[in-house]
Amino acid sequence: MPTTVRISNRGRDILAQLSRDAHTTMTDVLDAALESYRRQRFLEKASEAYASLPADSDYHREIASLDTTVNDGLERL
């Protein structure tokens, strides 16, 4: 169901420019931006949760063991 949301003039101008550039509606651009932001926040929260684990946790031991199994030369990049 459509609804009205207030945004700044600058935000509206950016939204309009992005929709013109993408040849789509401002609604589609806003929906895509919100989905991108939702995913970003999810990953940030997951990263914070992993970072808060104790250094001697099973997770860190598992990651350390996986680091030693890869010999693809990527560390030289």
C-alpha positions in Angstrom: 0.0 0.0 0.0 1.5 3.4 -1.0 2.3 5.8 1.7 3.8 9.3 2.1 7.2 9.8 3.6 8.9 13.1 4.1 12.4 13.5 2.8 14.7 16.5 2.4 14.8 18.5 -0.9 18.3 17.2 -1.3 17.2 13.6 -0.8 14.4 14.0 -3.3 16.8 15.5 -5.9 19.2 12.6 -5.4 16.3 10.1 -5.7 15.1 11.8 -8.8 18.5 11.8 -10.4 19.1 8.1 -9.6 15.8 7.2 -11.0 16.5 9.1 -14.2 19.9 7.4 -14.5 18.5 4.0 -14.0 15.4 4.6 -16.2 13.1 3.5 -13.4 10.8 5.0 -10.9 11.8 6.8 -7.7 9.8 4.1 -5.8 12.0 1.3 -7.3 15.2 3.2 -6.5 14.0 3.8 -2.9 13.0 0.2 -2.5 16.4 -1.0 -3.8 18.2 1.5 -1.6 16.3 0.3 1.5 17.0 -3.3 0.7 20.7 -2.6 0.3 20.7 -0.7 3.6 18.9 -3.5 5.3 21.4 -6.1 4.1 24.3 -3.8 5.1 23.0 -3.5 8.6 22.5 -7.3 8.9 26.1 -7.9 7.9 27.3 -5.2 10.3 25.4 -6.8 13.2 26.7 -10.3 12.2 30.3 -8.9 12.1 29.9 -7.3 15.5 28.5 -10.6 16.9 31.5 -12.6 15.6 33.9 -9.9 16.8 32.4 -10.2 20.3 33.2 -13.9 20.6 36.0 -14.8 23.0 39.4 -15.4 21.2 39.4 -19.0 22.4 35.9 -19.8 21.1 35.2 -22.8 18.8 34.4 -20.3 16.0 37.9 -18.8 16.1 39.6 -22.2 16.3 37.5 -23.4 13.3 38.5 -20.3 11.3 42.2 -20.7 12.2 42.1 -24.4 11.1 40.5 -23.4 7.7 43.2 -20.7 7.1 45.8 -23.4 7.1 44.0 -25.6 4.6 44.0 -23.2 1.7 47.1 -23.1 -0.5 45.8 -21.2 -3.5 48.4 -18.4 -3.5 45.9 -15.6 -2.8 47.9 -14.4 0.2 50.5 -13.1 -2.4 47.9 -10.8 -4.1 
